[in-house]
Amino acid sequence: MNTTQLRKLGVPDDCIHSAIQGIQLAAAGDLRGKQIKDRIGKVLDAPSDYVEDPYFNELAQQLMDAANFTRPEPISYQQWGTDIDVACQAQMRQACALPMAVGAALMPDAHVGYGLPIGGVLALENAVVPYAVGVDIACRMKLSVLDVPPIQLTDNFHRFKTALLNGTRFGIGSVHERPQDHAVMDQDWSVCRVTREYKDKAWKQLGTSGSGNHFVEFGVLTLTERAEDLNLDAGEYVALLSHSGSRGTGAAVCDTYSSIARGRLPKQYEDVGRLAWLSMDDAAGQEYWAAMNLMGDYAAANHHVIHRLVSKLLGARIISGVENHHNFAWKEQHGGKDVIVHRKGATPAGAGVLGVIPGSMADPAFIVRGKGNAASLESASHGAGRRMSRTAAREKYNFRAVQKALEQKGISVLSAGSDEVPYVYKDIMEVMAAQEDLVEVVGRFDPKIVKMSDDGKNED
């Protein structure tokens, strides 16, 4: 009997595996064809009568467990900030109701996402949720400090502009004319079918930024005191800041393994949708984990290539830097338990850990040092957070008008979409004030020359 025939008999999807195991045992024993079908029908009608059946005892027990199932009470979560809408909080409550959830937190930049809200932090025991990591796996920040005096940003503006225009690629399907070199392409890309089949595409997209809220920009980094962990004295520096992730390959990994997870959801959890999980004990869970980590290395390589190209075109040397993921899952220990911590649009903020939290094209970004707050699962916001949808932004704002207004404030935006103008984001200063117990500010980066995708689409 195949899966379709078992479903017609009334076997629930999450019991198909145990039914097939029972059929194999029965076929090797004393039952045949119609006898097996009849036995399964009887087990479905009265599973308690077959808990000691030599062939279908596991199916019977699974059916009984499902009939007696009661969802555990959702765990609680702590929220930072107050400017968070009810839909976002509803998503967080649903995530907290997953059966393996043991910890959660909501950051002050939180807004609605797919499955877990952006700005959501979720700790699970022995399970990973692809959409709680995100479509753009390992979306991350990288800031490089350059050996160029800040006065050059105005005195040699054209030089900086040319470095960004020629050293970056943006937009859906963007590639470099000549594939870039990086050791990440020598890693094992056969960890799953998706990474194996997408390797050539990934290589072509290496060192590009996609679309959506991704950017590369020059600005002025201000340190009010010496930062030993950056090996920099107090003062002002030119810095290069980028935001992007794992491009089309990361999205394909997420979609593939989320579909697998949704196909395996127990009937009692069919409503969780994109919060579908994979057990770390299963082959699919291990494949996703390996692919996710490869995408982390690939995203880091993307940034490395971007900074290498732009700084070389500028004729500058990188003297210091900070970088971090904010769409990823980590194996960590919290509350004495080994857990998988998902940070979807959240920055790792363990004690002493450096990170970058951006604002918008008109607002500052901050280098921060984590305080290791246990209540937030050692996390902080990943930015200011949207307060307006992309559709609403396109209907309300004209990018050219905003571009001219920013020019008068000393900020040159080379390209962007109207869905990324500063007004669609929350106030970064309010967001930072709401998480003073999570991070301390090390330095402030003020953008001066900004480049984003101008195709008006959101790939990542």
N, C-alpha and C positions, 0 to 999 in steps of 0.2 A: 504493500500500500504506500502511496506517495503522500506528500504534504497536502495536496488538493483534496484527495479522498478522505484524509483524516479530518480536515476542516469541515467537509460535508457531513461527516459523522457527528460533528459537534465538539471535536477536540480543540480547546483554546490554543492560540498561537504559542503561548509560553509553556504549553505542555506537549507540544509536538515532539520535541527531542526525547522526552521520557517515553512517549508512545512508540516512537520508532525503536528505541532500545528494547521495549517490551516485545515488539513484533519480531525483532531479531532473535530474542531468547525463545519466544514461542515457536518460531519456525525451526529452531535447532532442537526443540523439544518434541511434544506430542500433538501440537495443534497445526492445522492447515487452513488455507484460504478463508472459507466462510466461517470456520470455527474461530479464527482470530478476530474477524470482524464482529462476530456476535459477542465475543468476550469483551472487546473494547466497549461495545454498546452497553453491556451490563455494568462495566466499571464506571462509565459515565453516569448511569442511572443511580447506582448505589456504591459510591467509592468506599464507604466504610466497610462494606462486605468483602473488599478485596485488598485490604492492607497487608495480608499475608499471602497474596497470590504469588506464585513462583515467577510469573512473567511480568505482571502489570502492577506490582506493589508500589513501585516508585510513582507511576502515573496516578494511582489511587491516592497516595499520600499528598501529591502535589495538588490534586483536585480538592481534597479536604482542606488543605492549608489555604487555598484560594477562597473557599467558601467561608472559612472562619476568619478571613483576613480583616484586620482593622488598621487603618493608617496610624502611625505614631504621631504624636503631637508635634507640630513644627518647632524647631529650635528658635530661640530669640536672636536678634541681631541688634547691634548698636549703630546708630546713625550719627554722622558728623555733618553739620550744616542744616539749614532749615529750608532752603530754596530747592525742594525736591518734590516733584509732582506725585499724585496719588497712584498713577499708572506704574511709575517706577517702583514705588513701595509695594504695590501688588505683585510685581515680578519678583521682588526680593522675598516676599512672604512665600511665594510658590517654591522658590529655590530652597528655602529653609524647611520645606515639607518633604524634601527628598529623603528616602529612608536611611541613607548613609551620611546625611549632613551632621556635622559635629561643631561647626563654627561658622560665623558669618559677620560681615560688617558692610556698611554702605558709606562711601566717601562723599565729601561735600560737592563734588562736581557731577554727581550721579544724574543720569537721564536714561530714558527707555532705550533698551537694546533688543537683541534677539535672544530669548531665553533669559539669561542673567542680565540685569541692567548694566550698562556701562557705568563703571564706578563701583561695581559689586565685587565683593571678596567672599569666596565660599570654600570652606574646608570640608572635604569628604574623606571617609575611610575607604581605602582600597578601590576607588572608582574615579573615573575622569569623565567630564562632560565636554565634548568638543565645542559646543556653542557657549560654554562658560569660559572657555579660552578665547573664542572669537573667530570670525572668518579670517581676519588678517592676523594669523598666528605670529606672535613675537613682534607685533608693531612696537616700535621702540624709539627712544630719543638718543641722540649723540651730539655732544658739544665738544668742539676742539678749540683750544686756545692757540692763537697764532702769534708769531714773533713780528707783528706789524703794529706800529703806533696807531691809535684810534684816529688821529688827524687825517690819516690816509683815506679813511672812508669818505671824506668830503673832497680832499685835495686830489685824490685819484679815483673818483667815483666810477668813471668809465671802466677802469681796470677791474674793479670788483664786479661790476655789472656783467662784463664780458666773461669773467670766470664762472659766474652762475649760469649765464646763458649757454655757454659752451661745455660746461662740466656736468650739467644735470640733464635728465630726461624726465618728463612728466606726462601723465595721461594714460588712459586705458590702452593697453597694447604697446606702450612705449618700450623701445629697445635701443641698445647702442648699435651703431652701424657695424662696429667691430667688437665682438664679445670680449668682455674684460677678464683679466686673470685674477684668480684668488684661490687659495688652497681649499676653500669649501667645496669646490667642484671636484676635488680629488677624494672627497669622503665617499662613504658607501651610500649611494642613492637607490640601492635596491632594497631598502628596509621595508618598502611596501610597493604595491603596484602603482599607486599614484605618483610617488616620487620618482620611480623608475621611468614611467612614461612621460613625466613632465620635466625631466632633467634638461633636455635641450632648450625648452622654453625658458626654464629658470636661468640657464646660462645667458640666453639672449637678454633677459631682463635684469641681470646682475648689474647693480649700480644705478638703478632707476627708482623712481618714487611713486609711480601710479598716480592716483587722483584723490578725490575726497579732501580730507583735512591734512594731507601730507604736504610738507614744505621743506625748503632749504633756504636759509637766510644768514646774512651777516649782521652782526650787531656789536654793541659795546657791553662787555662784562665788567661789572664793578664789584670789587672785593673791599669791604671796609676794614678788614684785618687779615693778617696772614693766614692762609689755609695750608696747613702742613700736609694734609692728605692730597692736595693738588700741587704742592711744592711751588706755590705762588705767593708773592708778597701782596700786601694791600695795594690797590691801584686800579687803573682802568686798562682793559685789554680788548683787542679785536678778537671776536670768537665766531666760529661757524657752527650753526645749529641745524640739525636735520631731524625730520620725523617721517618715518615710513616703516614698512614691514616686509612680509614675505611674498608679496605680490600674488599673481595668479595661482602659483603652485600651493601656497598656504591656503588659499580659498578652496582649492580643489580637495586638499586633505581634510579640511573641516567638513565640507559638504558630504564627502564620501563616508567618513566615519560617523557623522551625525545620522546619516541615513541608515547605516548599519545599527546604530544604537536605537533609533526609533523603531526599527523592525523587531527589536528584541525586548521592547518595553513590556513588562508584565501588564496584564489587562487592567489591574487596579490602578495603574499609573499612566494610562493612555492619554490623559489630559495634559501631561507635562510637556508634550511636544518637543520643542528644541532643547529642553533640559534633559533629554534622554542621555543616559550614561552608559559607559562601558566598564566592565569589571577589569581590574588590573590583573586578574587571574586568567582572563581569556586571551586568546591569540589576537583578537581584534583590538583589545585594550592595549596590549603590548606593541602591536603594530602602530597604533595611533601615537603612543608615547614616543616611540623611536622616530616617527615622522615629525612629530611636534618639535622634538629636540633638534632634528636636522633643520627644520624651518627656523629655529632660533639661531642656529649657526649661520644659516643663509641670510637672514635678516641683518645680523651683525655684519656680515660680509658686504651686503648692500651699502650700509652706511660707511664702512671702511673704504670702499671703492669711491663713493661720492666724495668723501673728504679728501681722499688721495688725489682725485682728479681736480677738484676745485682748488685745493691749496697749491697744487703744482702749477695750474694755470695762473694763479695769483702770484706765484713765485715766493710763497711763504712756507715757513716751517712750523709744524705742530709741536708745541712745547708742553702741553698738558691737556687733560680732557676727562669727561665723565660720560657714561652711557648706561642705559638700562632698558629692559623689556617692560611693557605694561599690558600685554595680552598673552598670558602664559600660565602654565601650571608648574608648581614646584613640589617636590617631596620634602616635607619639613616636619618638625615635631612641635606640637602645640598642646599645652595641657597634659603633657606626658604621653601623648598619642602620636603615632606616625600617621600623617595625613597628607592628602593631596590638596594644596592650596591653589585655587584658581583666582587670578587677579585680572579681571576683565576691565581694562581701563583703570588700573590701579597700579601704583608704583611701589616696589619693594622698599620698606622703610625699617629694616632691622637696625639695631643699635649700631651707629657709626657708619651705616651704609649710605653712600652717596647716590643721588639721583637727580633727574632734571624734570621740572614741572613747568610746562609752557602755558602762556596765556593765549594771545591771539596775535594777528599781524600788527596790531597797534598797541599791544600790552606786553608787559615784561614776562620773561620766563625766569625761573629761579633754580639755582643749584641748591639742593637741600641735603641735609644729613639726617638720617632716620634716628628716632628715639627708642625704637623697639617696643612700642606700645602693644601689649598683649591683647587688649580689647579689639584692636583693629587688625589682628593677626599680622602685626608688623607691616602695615600697609599705609599708603597715603593716596591722595588724588593723582590722576595722571595729567591733569590740565584744569582749565576753567570749567569745561563742561557746557554742552549746548543748552540753550533755553528756547530755541526756535527751530522748527523742522527745516530741512533743505527746501522743500516745496514752498513753504511760507516765506522763506528768505528770498527766493528767486522772484516771488510775486511782489515783494515789498521794496527791495533794494536794487539800485542800479550800480553796478560795479565801477563804472567809469567815474561816476560822481563821488563815490567813496574814495577811489584812487586819488582823485584831485585833492580831496580834503586831507588825506593822509600825507600827501606830498607837501602840503603847507606846514605839517607838523614834523617834517624832516624824515618821513618814512617813505621810501620808494618801493612800491609793489609792482614788480615787473609783469606778473600775470597771476590771476586767481579767478575764482568764480564768485558770483554774488551770494552764493550760499555759504561763503566763508568770511564775509565781512565781519568786523569786530563786534557788531551789535547783536549777532546771533549767539554770542557766548555770555556766560555769567561773568560777573566782576571777579577777576583773578585775585584782587586784593582781599575781597570778602572770603573767597575760597581758602586763601592762605591763612587768614585770621581764624577760620573755623577749624583748622587742623594744627594749631600751635603745639598741641600735646602729641602730635605724631611726628613732626619734623622741625628742624631748625634751619633757617635760611643761612646759606654760606655765601652766596653771591647772587647778583641780579643781572640779567641779560636783557638789554633793550634793543629790539629789532630796528635795523636801519635800511636794509635792502632785502626784499622778500620775493621769493619765487614759489608759485604753486601751480597746479594744473588749472588751465582755463577752459576745460571742456565741459564744465558744469555737471559732471557726472560723479557718482560715488562708487568707485570700484572696490574700495577696501573698507 
